[in-house]
Each structure stands twice: as C-alpha cells, then as structure tokens.
Amino acid sequence: MSSMGEAPRKGFGARLVHAVAAIEDGAILRTAFFAMLAGTAWVLFSDYMDLNQVQPADLAVMPGDPLLPAVERPEIDPSNPAYRPLEHITTPPEQLAEPLSIELVGGGVLMLSGTIVPGAATQFAAEIAARGDYVETVALNSPGGSVDDALLIGRMIRENGFATAVGDGALCGSSCPLVLAGGIERLVSDSAAVGVHQIYAGAGGTEIGSAQAMSDAQAMTARITRYLDEMGIDPLLWVNAMETPPDRLYFLTMEEMEETALAGTSEVEAADGAAVSGSDAG
C-alpha cells in the first residue's frame, strides 16, 4: 500500500497503455506484421500436413504440371484481364515443364525458360561467368521450382547489377517471382502472368515429421521474408503466397506489383525478345 507521501502506483492496465503509447508507430506496424507472419506460418503448416496425406510431389511444381489454376479472387472485376491470367500465357505447358534452359538471345537479354530444378543456380553461375559481360537483363518464363535455387539466382542477379523481366506471354510462378525480385530494375509486361503460392518442405515424396515440417516452414518463410526486404520488396507480398494452397496460384495484379515494388511502368522484352509495353520498379 502506498504511503501518504508517495504518488499512487499505476495499475497494470494503465502501465500497459502507457508503454504501448511510447512505442513508435513504425515499431507497432512491424510487430503486427511479424505477428501476422507467424499466424500465417501456422496456416501454412496445417495445409502442409493435409498435403502430406498424399504424395507432396503430386502438388509440387513438377514436369507435366506447370500451369496451376488461379485461386478465386472475387474482388477483381471479371472484365479485368488479371481475372484470367492463364489466358496470357503463350508458352506450351510441355516447354515450361522442361528443366531450366538459359540462352543469350541478343540485345543484352539472357532468357531463363522452364522449371527451376535443383542445381539451376550452379548452371546460372556458370553461364554468368562465361557470358555475364554481355548481359543487361535476365528475362523469365518459368513456373518456378526449387526455392533455394531461386533465391541464389536472385542474389546473383542483384550482385551483377542485372535487370529482370517477365515479357508478353510469359509466366513467372511459384518461386520464380523470387528471381524477379533480384533485379535492380524489375520489368513486367501487362500481358504476363506472375503468381505466388505456398512454398512447402518435403516436395519429392519424402515424408517428414510434423515438428520438422513446422520448423522447415517457419525457416523458409523467414528466409523469403528477409530476402524480399533486402531486395527492396515489401515482404507483405509473400502473405498472398502463404495464404494460397500449393495446388493454386495467386496471380498478382499490376497494382499489387507496383504497391510492393515488384514492378512499375517501362518497356520490357517479350518472351521472344521483342519489345513490348510493360512495367518496372527499381
């Protein structure tokens, strides 16, 4: 009990309100964001455990399954081209399902087409060592694949000062947007399709324990979030991925890509090397 000469002590509720008020708005937003990430990671884990009842490889980005259906987005006007993103893709599915090919197509454009298989980053590094002096832009047309390789390729792109592009008729799905994020300038055609979804451990049919699955999911979420932040991309972009099942894609609208700094407005090389109207963000 307080003595007559002492100021009365604040109750717990009052002290809590005072402490919260002392926190800067930015810190509150950051705390709320990471709390949301933690909650979404739990949803990701729950979905993973459901998927593990079947062979995970059946829902992974594997040859023969490069074009995943779009998750429903009722908030988008059906007349908006973003409502039918798969109609933008002109590359045959069987070509997208092939292991990643890397080709210097001229005009300083290095074309990456196909699935990002394990080891693709080593292949990319060898190509850059041999022809990097001729490269200005890395063009992407890929359904995604190995997250580890996508992150490594994205970092090499940033270290070498290359731009990235998704051209007219091209797809950049699953882990491919992580490669796109590596460009010092990121170019996206209005007629391209860029989509994200949950990245989960265990693809390839290997069953792992629930505790390890949860640990892997959290670790991968942290790696991706940190990477996007380092690349200057709003990590909120990946919340859309974590909320989308691995057998669907959340196709990003141009507005969403601009708001998160994944894209803006400029001219971009198409999948076949021709110039088209598109977007960029640096």
C-alpha positions in Angstrom: 0.0 0.0 0.0 1.3 3.5 -0.9 2.3 5.8 1.9 0.7 9.3 2.2 3.8 10.9 0.7 4.1 8.7 -2.4 2.3 9.1 -5.6 -0.2 6.2 -6.1 1.1 3.4 -8.3 -0.4 3.0 -11.7 -2.5 -0.2 -12.2 -1.3 -2.8 -14.7 -3.8 -1.6 -17.4 -2.6 2.0 -17.1 1.1 1.0 -17.3 0.3 -1.2 -20.3 -1.4 1.6 -22.1 1.4 4.0 -21.3 4.0 1.5 -22.6 2.2 1.0 -25.8 1.8 4.7 -26.4 5.5 5.1 -26.0 6.2 2.7 -28.9 6.7 4.4 -32.3 4.1 3.7 -35.0 6.7 2.0 -37.2 7.5 -0.4 -34.4 3.8 -1.2 -33.9 3.3 -1.9 -37.6 6.4 -4.1 -37.7 5.3 -6.1 -34.7 1.8 -6.5 -36.2 3.3 -7.6 -39.5 5.5 -10.3 -37.9 2.6 -11.5 -35.7 0.6 -11.9 -38.9 3.5 -13.8 -40.5 3.6 -16.1 -37.5 -0.1 -16.8 -37.8 0.1 -17.4 -41.5 3.0 -19.7 -41.0 0.8 -21.9 -38.8 -1.8 -22.0 -41.6 0.9 -23.0 -44.0 1.9 -25.8 -41.6 -1.7 -27.0 -41.3 -2.0 -27.1 -45.1 1.3 -28.9 -45.4 0.1 -31.6 -43.0 -3.1 -32.0 -45.1 -1.0 -32.2 -48.3 1.3 -34.8 -46.6 -1.6 -37.2 -46.6 -0.9 -37.6 -50.4 2.4 -37.6 -52.0 3.7 -33.9 -51.8 5.3 -34.3 -55.3 1.8 -34.6 -56.7 1.2 -30.9 -55.9 4.8 -29.6 -56.4 5.8 -27.7 -59.5 6.9 -30.7 -61.4 7.2 -31.6 -65.1 3.8 -32.1 -66.5 2.1 -29.7 -64.1 3.5 -26.3 -64.9 0.2 -24.4 -65.2 -1.7 -24.3 -61.9 -5.2 -22.9 -61.8 -5.7 -19.4 -60.3 -7.2 -19.0 -56.8 -10.5 -17.3 -56.9 -10.4 -13.5 -56.5 -13.9 -12.2 -56.2 -12.7 -8.7 -55.5 -11.4 -8.4 -59.1 -13.7 -7.2 -61.8 -14.3 -10.1 -64.3 -13.6 -7.7 -67.2 -10.1 -7.1 -65.8 -7.5 -9.1 -67.8 -6.0 -10.0 -64.4 -9.1 -12.1 -63.8 -8.0 -14.6 -66.5 -4.2 -14.6 -66.1 -3.7 -18.1 -67.6 -5.0 -16.8 -71.0 -1.9 -14.5 -71.1 0.5 -17.4 -71.3 1.6 -18.4 -74.8 4.3 -20.9 -74.0 3.2 -24.5 -74.3 2.9 -26.3 -70.9 5.3 -29.1 -72.0 8.0 -26.4 -72.7 7.5 -24.8 -69.3 7.8 -28.3 -67.7 11.3 -28.8 -69.1 14.3 -28.2 -66.9 15.5 -24.6 -66.9 17.3 -23.6 -70.1 19.5 -20.5 -70.2 20.1 -18.7 -73.5 21.6 -15.4 -74.5 19.0 -14.1 -77.1 20.7 -10.8 -78.1 20.2 -7.2 -77.0 21.8 -8.0 -73.7 18.9 -10.3 -72.7 19.6 -13.7 -71.0 16.5 -15.9 -71.3 15.6 -18.3 -68.5 12.9 -20.6 -69.5 11.5 -23.8 -67.9 11.4 -25.3 -64.4 13.9 -24.2 -61.8 15.3 -27.6 -61.0 17.8 -28.3 -58.1 21.2 -27.2 -59.4 19.8 -24.5 -61.6 21.7 -21.9 -59.6 25.0 -23.6 -60.4 24.1 -23.7 -64.1 23.2 -19.9 -63.9 26.5 -19.1 -62.2 28.5 -20.9 -64.9 26.5 -19.0 -67.6 27.2 -15.7 -66.0 30.9 -16.5 -65.6 31.1 -17.2 -69.3 28.8 -14.5 -70.8 28.0 -12.1 -68.0 29.7 -9.2 -69.7 27.0 -9.3 -72.4 24.0 -9.5 -70.1 21.9 -6.5 -69.0 18.5 -8.1 -68.4 17.5 -11.6 -67.3 14.1 -12.5 -68.9 12.0 -15.1 -67.1 9.5 -17.6 -68.3 9.2 -20.2 -65.6 6.5 -22.0 -63.5 9.0 -21.9 -60.6 10.6 -24.9 -58.8 13.4 -25.0 -56.3 13.2 -22.2 -53.8 16.9 -22.5 -52.8 18.0 -22.1 -56.4 15.6 -19.3 -57.0 17.0 -17.3 -54.0 20.6 -18.0 -55.1 19.8 -16.9 -58.7 18.1 -13.8 -57.5 21.1 -12.8 -55.3 23.5 -13.4 -58.2 21.3 -11.1 -60.4 21.4 -8.3 -57.8 25.2 -8.7 -57.3 25.8 -8.4 -61.0 23.5 -5.4 -61.4 21.2 -7.0 -63.9 17.5 -6.1 -64.5 14.9 -8.8 -64.6 11.9 -9.1 -66.9 8.7 -11.1 -67.4 7.7 -10.5 -71.0 4.5 -10.6 -73.1 3.0 -14.1 -72.9 5.4 -15.3 -70.2 4.7 -17.0 -66.9 6.6 -16.3 -63.6 5.0 -18.5 -61.0 5.7 -20.1 -57.6 9.4 -19.4 -56.7 10.1 -17.5 -60.0 9.0 -14.1 -58.5 11.9 -14.5 -56.1 14.2 -14.4 -59.1 12.3 -11.5 -60.5 12.8 -9.6 -57.2 16.6 -9.8 -57.6 16.7 -7.4 -60.5 17.9 -3.8 -59.8 15.1 -2.9 -62.2 12.1 -5.3 -62.3 10.1 -5.3 -65.5 6.7 -6.9 -66.0 4.6 -6.9 -69.2 0.9 -6.1 -68.9 0.4 -9.3 -70.8 2.5 -11.5 -68.5 1.3 -13.7 -65.6 3.0 -13.5 -62.2 1.7 -15.8 -59.5 2.7 -17.0 -56.0 1.6 -19.7 -53.6 2.8 -21.6 -50.5 6.3 -23.0 -50.5 6.4 -26.2 -48.5 9.1 -28.6 -47.4 9.1 -32.2 -48.4 8.4 -31.9 -52.1 9.5 -35.0 -53.9 7.5 -37.5 -51.9 9.7 -37.6 -48.8 7.6 -37.7 -45.6 9.0 -35.9 -42.6 7.8 -35.5 -39.0 5.3 -32.8 -38.1 7.8 -30.9 -35.8 10.4 -30.8 -38.6 7.8 -29.8 -41.2 6.7 -26.9 -38.9 10.4 -25.9 -38.4 11.1 -26.0 -42.1 8.1 -24.0 -43.0 9.0 -21.3 -40.5 12.6 -21.2 -41.5 11.7 -20.9 -45.2 9.2 -18.2 -44.5 11.8 -16.2 -42.6 14.4 -16.7 -45.4 12.0 -15.4 -48.0 10.8 -12.5 -46.0 14.3 -11.4 -45.2 15.4 -11.8 -48.8 12.5 -9.7 -50.1 13.3 -7.0 -47.6 16.9 -7.0 -48.7 15.9 -6.7 -52.3 13.7 -3.7 -51.5 10.4 -5.5 -52.0 7.6 -5.2 -49.5 7.5 -8.6 -47.6 3.7 -8.2 -47.4 3.8 -9.5 -51.0 4.5 -13.0 -49.6 1.5 -13.0 -47.4 -0.5 -13.6 -50.5 1.7 -16.7 -51.2 1.3 -18.1 -47.7 -2.5 -17.9 -47.9 -2.6 -19.7 -51.3 -2.6 -23.6 -51.4 0.3 -25.2 -53.4 -2.1 -26.5 -56.0 -3.3 -23.0 -56.9 -1.6 -19.7 -57.8 -2.4 -16.2 -56.5 -1.9 -14.1 -59.7 -0.7 -10.6 -58.8 -2.4 -7.6 -60.4 -0.2 -4.8 -61.8 -1.4 -2.6 -58.9 -0.2 -5.1 -56.4 3.2 -5.5 -58.0 3.6 -1.7 -58.1 2.5 -1.3 -54.5 5.0 -3.8 -53.3 7.8 -2.5 -55.6 7.9 -5.8 -57.6 7.1 -3.8 -60.8 6.3 -0.4 -62.2 6.0 1.2 -65.7 8.5 0.9 -68.5 9.4 -1.0 -71.7 10.1 -4.7 -71.4 11.5 -7.5 -73.6 8.9 -10.1 -74.6 9.5 -13.8 -74.1 10.6 -14.0 -77.8 12.9 -11.0 -77.4 10.6 -8.3 -79.0 9.9 -5.1 -77.1 6.5 -4.6 -75.5 4.9 -2.2 -73.2 5.3 -3.2 -69.6 6.4 -2.1 -66.1 9.4 -1.6 -64.0 10.4 -0.6 -60.5 13.9 0.0 -59.2 
